[in-house]
Amino acid sequence: MNFDYDKLMRRSFAPVEQSYTAKDSILYALGVGLGRDPMDRRELPFVYEDGQKTMPSQAVVLGYPGFWVKEPDTGIEWKKVLHASQSLQVHRPIPAAGAVVGRTRIVNILDKGPKVGALILAERTITDQASGELIATVGQATMARGNGGFGGASGPSPAAVKLPDSPPERACDLPTSPSQALLYRLSGDWNPLHADPDVAIAGGFDKPILHGLCTYGVVCHALLKSLCDYEPARLKRFDARFTSPVFPGETIRTEIWGARGEVMFRATALERGVTVLNNGLAVID
């Protein structure tokens, strides 16, 4: 089926009702690397049910509509899709357990040309199922590399955050484990690219890569550790662009400018010196 801009803009997504438990929240926190040191009492509340806290970045796996770009009626060449950027606004702390409703809509589709692709901008609100109270707003930009040149507008594109020219004010190094993708996928992303060596090799990688949203969670951890004293309610916004994959077992270095209010950051795979998240913006209370 052909790629149809108007049809995609009208696409209706059924609300996704999701119940999750304290165990699910612990599993997410373990999946993004918390609890590596069992004697670290600052990380313990994220991976232990006594006085449990929840990672703000866990919102990105709640109320998720699934890998909808793979549906035949979209006309999207899903094998050529890349996750371009992710944004998150946290309106209230995420409960350790609860029932939520995710509502997704397509905000815009930009034509970046046949050599680049179609940039699909989507938004998801996450509300408490019982009260209807808004918990978080999640934004995602997806580059459909096989669908550019459909004749749509090329902009305006969301502006990229410009990082300062000065050296970062602080840095936080967090290791990933060789098996981290296998653990993170239990939070809902079953893409075999992150688990099956044959699929990874067919996709052009030497071995399975870490989920982009796992990298996103590791960097969220770095900000909580460096700026928030592990108080998740202080992180109000967390936006970044994906620029390169991480291989499980690599160290992610997060470089940070600022400490309160609007904070900018980027992250690199330390062993290769490759930027993996860029143009990062967080809002810290």
TITORBA-446342 format. One record per residue (C-alpha): residue in three letters; residue number from 0; x, y negated, z. Coordinates in steps of 0.001 Angstrom, whole numbers, plus 500000, padded with zeros to 6 digits. Each point is the difference from the previous one (the first is absolute). Layout:
<recs>
+-------+------+--------+--------+--------+
: lomar : voba :      X :      Y :      Z :
+-------+------+--------+--------+--------+
:   ALA :  NUM :      X :      Y :      Z :
...
+-------+------+--------+--------+--------+
</recs>
This chain:
<recs>
+-------+------+--------+--------+--------+
: lomar : voba :      X :      Y :      Z :
+-------+------+--------+--------+--------+
:   MET :    0 : 500000 : 500000 : 500000 :
:   ASN :    1 : 501288 : 496530 : 499106 :
:   PHE :    2 : 501072 : 497475 : 502607 :
:   ASP :    3 : 497037 : 497615 : 500461 :
:   TYR :    4 : 500678 : 496794 : 501933 :
:   ASP :    5 : 496347 : 499059 : 500492 :
:   LYS :    6 : 499011 : 503478 : 501119 :
:   LEU :    7 : 502854 : 500168 : 502502 :
:   MET :    8 : 499152 : 496574 : 501412 :
:   ARG :    9 : 496450 : 501242 : 500578 :
:   ARG :   10 : 501141 : 503315 : 501449 :
:   SER :   11 : 498087 : 500934 : 503136 :
:   PHE :   12 : 501787 : 501804 : 502821 :
:   ALA :   13 : 497926 : 501911 : 502507 :
:   PRO :   14 : 500710 : 498952 : 503600 :
:   VAL :   15 : 502425 : 502413 : 501645 :
:   GLU :   16 : 499018 : 500977 : 503528 :
:   GLN :   17 : 502899 : 501388 : 501987 :
:   SER :   18 : 500310 : 501223 : 503554 :
:   TYR :   19 : 503465 : 500383 : 501424 :
:   THR :   20 : 501382 : 501172 : 503329 :
:   ALA :   21 : 502841 : 499091 : 502322 :
:   LYS :   22 : 501857 : 502963 : 498503 :
:   ASP :   23 : 499672 : 498479 : 496514 :
:   SER :   24 : 501489 : 496712 : 501243 :
:   ILE :   25 : 502878 : 501844 : 501655 :
:   LEU :   26 : 500603 : 501949 : 496785 :
:   TYR :   27 : 500145 : 496759 : 497998 :
:   ALA :   28 : 502493 : 498453 : 502436 :
:   LEU :   29 : 502202 : 503105 : 499870 :
:   GLY :   30 : 499751 : 499918 : 496204 :
:   VAL :   31 : 501506 : 496509 : 499827 :
:   GLY :   32 : 502773 : 500935 : 502424 :
:   LEU :   33 : 498945 : 498969 : 503492 :
:   GLY :   34 : 500877 : 502256 : 502921 :
:   ARG :   35 : 503377 : 501009 : 498605 :
:   ASP :   36 : 501552 : 499294 : 503417 :
:   PRO :   37 : 497820 : 501716 : 502637 :
:   MET :   38 : 501483 : 497752 : 502716 :
:   ASP :   39 : 499021 : 496737 : 498278 :
:   ARG :   40 : 497086 : 498828 : 502130 :
:   ARG :   41 : 499141 : 497185 : 497572 :
:   GLU :   42 : 499201 : 502446 : 497203 :
:   LEU :   43 : 498399 : 502640 : 502209 :
:   PRO :   44 : 496494 : 498411 : 500127 :
:   PHE :   45 : 499676 : 500410 : 496225 :
:   VAL :   46 : 500630 : 503757 : 500153 :
:   TYR :   47 : 498514 : 500865 : 503407 :
:   GLU :   48 : 496382 : 499791 : 501032 :
:   ASP :   49 : 500552 : 498338 : 503398 :
:   GLY :   50 : 499506 : 496254 : 499373 :
:   GLN :   51 : 500057 : 500611 : 496267 :
:   LYS :   52 : 500772 : 497236 : 497484 :
:   THR :   53 : 499405 : 500058 : 496246 :
:   MET :   54 : 502290 : 498837 : 497199 :
:   PRO :   55 : 498445 : 497062 : 498100 :
:   SER :   56 : 501086 : 501584 : 496709 :
:   GLN :   57 : 497761 : 502996 : 500728 :
:   ALA :   58 : 497200 : 497900 : 498491 :
:   VAL :   59 : 501291 : 500836 : 496513 :
:   VAL :   60 : 498949 : 503669 : 500411 :
:   LEU :   61 : 496533 : 499257 : 501428 :
:   GLY :   62 : 496876 : 499959 : 497826 :
:   TYR :   63 : 502151 : 500849 : 496972 :
:   PRO :   64 : 497946 : 500705 : 496834 :
:   GLY :   65 : 502472 : 502560 : 498695 :
:   PHE :   66 : 502106 : 499980 : 496846 :
:   TRP :   67 : 497133 : 498585 : 497963 :
:   VAL :   68 : 502198 : 498913 : 497046 :
:   LYS :   69 : 500234 : 503692 : 499060 :
:   GLU :   70 : 496252 : 500188 : 499276 :
:   PRO :   71 : 499467 : 500537 : 496230 :
:   ASP :   72 : 497404 : 497235 : 499689 :
:   THR :   73 : 502532 : 497305 : 500960 :
:   GLY :   74 : 502015 : 500368 : 496789 :
:   ILE :   75 : 503159 : 499495 : 502068 :
:   GLU :   76 : 503124 : 501977 : 499099 :
:   TRP :   77 : 500423 : 501048 : 503595 :
:   LYS :   78 : 503358 : 501740 : 499526 :
:   LYS :   79 : 501493 : 496591 : 499131 :
:   VAL :   80 : 498572 : 498197 : 503029 :
:   LEU :   81 : 502322 : 498293 : 502504 :
:   HIS :   82 : 499153 : 498507 : 503394 :
:   ALA :   83 : 501115 : 496381 : 499551 :
:   SER :   84 : 499188 : 498291 : 503304 :
:   GLN :   85 : 498064 : 500332 : 503232 :
:   SER :   86 : 498453 : 497428 : 502298 :
:   LEU :   87 : 498368 : 500297 : 503397 :
:   GLN :   88 : 498113 : 497611 : 502235 :
:   VAL :   89 : 499204 : 501333 : 503460 :
:   HIS :   90 : 496945 : 498299 : 501475 :
:   ARG :   91 : 499955 : 501998 : 503239 :
:   PRO :   92 : 502191 : 502739 : 501488 :
:   ILE :   93 : 499361 : 503392 : 498440 :
:   PRO :   94 : 498467 : 502408 : 502537 :
:   ALA :   95 : 501951 : 503174 : 500671 :
:   ALA :   96 : 496875 : 501978 : 499085 :
:   GLY :   97 : 496752 : 499004 : 498388 :
:   ALA :   98 : 497684 : 500036 : 497009 :
:   VAL :   99 : 500439 : 497473 : 497196 :
:   VAL :  100 : 498556 : 499137 : 496610 :
:   GLY :  101 : 502229 : 499042 : 497061 :
:   ARG :  102 : 498511 : 497954 : 497163 :
:   THR :  103 : 502127 : 499580 : 496871 :
:   ARG :  104 : 499591 : 497622 : 497081 :
:   ILE :  105 : 502108 : 499007 : 497006 :
:   VAL :  106 : 500902 : 496325 : 500282 :
:   ASN :  107 : 501707 : 499446 : 496642 :
:   ILE :  108 : 501818 : 501731 : 497134 :
:   LEU :  109 : 502813 : 498128 : 498265 :
:   ASP :  110 : 501425 : 500900 : 496608 :
:   LYS :  111 : 503785 : 499895 : 500209 :
:   GLY :  112 : 500446 : 501300 : 496461 :
:   PRO :  113 : 500568 : 503442 : 498461 :
:   LYS :  114 : 503602 : 500166 : 501196 :
:   VAL :  115 : 499096 : 499302 : 503650 :
:   GLY :  116 : 496437 : 501110 : 500658 :
:   ALA :  117 : 496744 : 498969 : 501620 :
:   LEU :  118 : 500244 : 498638 : 503536 :
:   ILE :  119 : 496962 : 501157 : 501981 :
:   LEU :  120 : 499276 : 498061 : 503197 :
:   ALA :  121 : 497727 : 501732 : 502517 :
:   GLU :  122 : 498778 : 499125 : 503492 :
:   ARG :  123 : 498653 : 502195 : 502791 :
:   THR :  124 : 498270 : 498831 : 503158 :
:   ILE :  125 : 500050 : 502283 : 503026 :
:   THR :  126 : 497192 : 499531 : 502501 :
:   ASP :  127 : 498976 : 501710 : 503201 :
:   GLN :  128 : 497221 : 502414 : 499090 :
:   ALA :  129 : 497864 : 499313 : 503079 :
:   SER :  130 : 500309 : 496219 : 500332 :
:   GLY :  131 : 500854 : 498961 : 496442 :
:   GLU :  132 : 502854 : 497902 : 501373 :
:   LEU :  133 : 502820 : 499358 : 497539 :
:   ILE :  134 : 503230 : 501719 : 501055 :
:   ALA :  135 : 502310 : 499471 : 497021 :
:   THR :  136 : 500161 : 498898 : 496383 :
:   VAL :  137 : 502322 : 502005 : 497762 :
:   GLY :  138 : 501177 : 498848 : 496562 :
:   GLN :  139 : 501755 : 502102 : 497400 :
:   ALA :  140 : 501500 : 499160 : 496621 :
:   THR :  141 : 500401 : 502898 : 497581 :
:   MET :  142 : 501932 : 499785 : 496741 :
:   ALA :  143 : 498395 : 502221 : 497355 :
:   ARG :  144 : 502994 : 500130 : 497665 :
:   GLY :  145 : 498128 : 501798 : 497250 :
:   ASN :  146 : 497111 : 497537 : 499767 :
:   GLY :  147 : 501512 : 496622 : 499178 :
:   GLY :  148 : 499023 : 498111 : 496878 :
:   PHE :  149 : 496248 : 500394 : 500426 :
:   GLY :  150 : 499399 : 496315 : 499199 :
:   GLY :  151 : 499380 : 498611 : 503470 :
:   ALA :  152 : 501424 : 496965 : 501767 :
:   SER :  153 : 503594 : 500302 : 501139 :
:   GLY :  154 : 499585 : 497830 : 503085 :
:   PRO :  155 : 500032 : 498346 : 502339 :
:   SER :  156 : 501961 : 502676 : 501845 :
:   PRO :  157 : 500277 : 500008 : 503787 :
:   ALA :  158 : 503015 : 497873 : 500882 :
:   ALA :  159 : 503018 : 501838 : 501357 :
:   VAL :  160 : 501393 : 498841 : 503329 :
:   LYS :  161 : 503382 : 498363 : 499450 :
:   LEU :  162 : 502533 : 501160 : 502550 :
:   PRO :  163 : 502477 : 497457 : 501411 :
:   ASP :  164 : 503438 : 499669 : 498428 :
:   SER :  165 : 501549 : 500092 : 503479 :
:   PRO :  166 : 501199 : 503250 : 501622 :
:   PRO :  167 : 497309 : 501895 : 501939 :
:   GLU :  168 : 499691 : 499071 : 503658 :
:   ARG :  169 : 499723 : 503588 : 501186 :
:   ALA :  170 : 499990 : 503544 : 498653 :
:   CYS :  171 : 498556 : 503287 : 501217 :
:   ASP :  172 : 501242 : 503389 : 498783 :
:   LEU :  173 : 497585 : 502933 : 500304 :
:   PRO :  174 : 500852 : 503493 : 498760 :
:   THR :  175 : 497639 : 502276 : 498129 :
:   SER :  176 : 500205 : 503774 : 500284 :
:   PRO :  177 : 500441 : 502452 : 497098 :
:   SER :  178 : 496542 : 501433 : 500781 :
:   GLN :  179 : 498234 : 496666 : 500559 :
:   ALA :  180 : 497944 : 500067 : 496782 :
:   LEU :  181 : 498663 : 503429 : 500947 :
:   LEU :  182 : 498826 : 498592 : 503316 :
:   TYR :  183 : 498643 : 496710 : 498678 :
:   ARG :  184 : 497870 : 501699 : 497325 :
:   LEU :  185 : 497875 : 501524 : 502793 :
:   SER :  186 : 498500 : 496526 : 500453 :
:   GLY :  187 : 498216 : 500420 : 496664 :
:   ASP :  188 : 502297 : 499514 : 496991 :
:   TRP :  189 : 500348 : 503445 : 498416 :
:   ASN :  190 : 501845 : 498902 : 496844 :
:   PRO :  191 : 502371 : 502934 : 499229 :
:   LEU :  192 : 502652 : 497510 : 498843 :
:   HIS :  193 : 500895 : 499670 : 503685 :
:   ALA :  194 : 500163 : 503725 : 500761 :
:   ASP :  195 : 500645 : 502165 : 496936 :
:   PRO :  196 : 503532 : 499819 : 498534 :
:   ASP :  197 : 498768 : 501141 : 496569 :
:   VAL :  198 : 497422 : 497204 : 499842 :
:   ALA :  199 : 502595 : 497460 : 501140 :
:   ILE :  200 : 502493 : 501129 : 497336 :
:   ALA :  201 : 497278 : 499827 : 497329 :
:   GLY :  202 : 499341 : 496446 : 501171 :
:   GLY :  203 : 503624 : 499019 : 499460 :
:   PHE :  204 : 501316 : 500349 : 503563 :
:   ASP :  205 : 502681 : 502339 : 501308 :
:   LYS :  206 : 497805 : 500996 : 502940 :
:   PRO :  207 : 496704 : 499002 : 501694 :
:   ILE :  208 : 499768 : 496336 : 500940 :
:   LEU :  209 : 498522 : 498377 : 503078 :
:   HIS :  210 : 496496 : 498573 : 499667 :
:   GLY :  211 : 500051 : 496247 : 499413 :
:   LEU :  212 : 497513 : 499560 : 502814 :
:   CYS :  213 : 502275 : 501984 : 502313 :
:   THR :  214 : 502792 : 497529 : 499229 :
:   TYR :  215 : 497443 : 497254 : 500662 :
:   GLY :  216 : 499286 : 501568 : 503419 :
:   VAL :  217 : 503699 : 500293 : 500854 :
:   VAL :  218 : 500473 : 496295 : 499259 :
:   CYS :  219 : 496916 : 499193 : 502089 :
:   HIS :  220 : 501716 : 501890 : 502828 :
:   ALA :  221 : 503133 : 497885 : 499491 :
:   LEU :  222 : 497965 : 496792 : 500401 :
:   LEU :  223 : 498230 : 501299 : 503113 :
:   LYS :  224 : 503341 : 500966 : 501492 :
:   SER :  225 : 501898 : 496846 : 499035 :
:   LEU :  226 : 497365 : 497302 : 500519 :
:   CYS :  227 : 496943 : 501314 : 501863 :
:   ASP :  228 : 501459 : 501982 : 502915 :
:   TYR :  229 : 497875 : 502887 : 498708 :
:   GLU :  230 : 496720 : 498118 : 500582 :
:   PRO :  231 : 497985 : 500771 : 496834 :
:   ALA :  232 : 497425 : 497245 : 500630 :
:   ARG :  233 : 502677 : 497396 : 499219 :
:   LEU :  234 : 500298 : 501090 : 496352 :
:   LYS :  235 : 497202 : 498297 : 498061 :
:   ARG :  236 : 501136 : 500322 : 496387 :
:   PHE :  237 : 502449 : 502229 : 498145 :
:   ASP :  238 : 500570 : 499671 : 496232 :
:   ALA :  239 : 502754 : 501368 : 497772 :
:   ARG :  240 : 500877 : 501026 : 496444 :
:   PHE :  241 : 501336 : 503468 : 499186 :
:   THR :  242 : 503187 : 499891 : 497973 :
:   SER :  243 : 501635 : 503434 : 500261 :
:   PRO :  244 : 499332 : 503375 : 501656 :
:   VAL :  245 : 501658 : 501308 : 503149 :
:   PHE :  246 : 501310 : 503552 : 500225 :
:   PRO :  247 : 499181 : 501796 : 503274 :
:   GLY :  248 : 503059 : 499938 : 502244 :
:   GLU :  249 : 501096 : 496497 : 499029 :
:   THR :  250 : 500262 : 497082 : 502421 :
:   ILE :  251 : 497706 : 497043 : 499421 :
:   ARG :  252 : 501489 : 496639 : 500942 :
:   THR :  253 : 497462 : 497204 : 500507 :
:   GLU :  254 : 501443 : 496481 : 499730 :
:   ILE :  255 : 497914 : 497246 : 501595 :
:   TRP :  256 : 499738 : 496208 : 499840 :
:   GLY :  257 : 498036 : 498393 : 502854 :
:   ALA :  258 : 498495 : 501276 : 503237 :
:   ARG :  259 : 496534 : 498456 : 500434 :
:   GLY :  260 : 497303 : 498767 : 497656 :
:   GLU :  261 : 500861 : 500779 : 496370 :
:   VAL :  262 : 502939 : 502392 : 499862 :
:   MET :  263 : 501701 : 501194 : 496805 :
:   PHE :  264 : 501754 : 503316 : 499461 :
:   ARG :  265 : 501390 : 502529 : 497567 :
:   ALA :  266 : 501153 : 503594 : 500384 :
:   THR :  267 : 502789 : 502035 : 498425 :
:   ALA :  268 : 500977 : 503661 : 499861 :
:   LEU :  269 : 503245 : 499477 : 501866 :
:   GLU :  270 : 502016 : 502876 : 498562 :
:   ARG :  271 : 499370 : 498910 : 496390 :
:   GLY :  272 : 499726 : 496253 : 500554 :
:   VAL :  273 : 496714 : 499960 : 498056 :
:   THR :  274 : 497143 : 497633 : 500879 :
:   VAL :  275 : 496870 : 502097 : 500610 :
:   LEU :  276 : 497582 : 497336 : 501313 :
:   ASN :  277 : 500313 : 496354 : 499051 :
:   ASN :  278 : 498269 : 496628 : 500271 :
:   GLY :  279 : 498668 : 500973 : 503417 :
:   LEU :  280 : 497800 : 497718 : 502075 :
:   ALA :  281 : 498731 : 500679 : 503508 :
:   VAL :  282 : 498086 : 497855 : 502460 :
:   ILE :  283 : 501041 : 500496 : 503625 :
:   ASP :  284 : 498255 : 498515 : 503024 :
+-------+------+--------+--------+--------+
</recs>
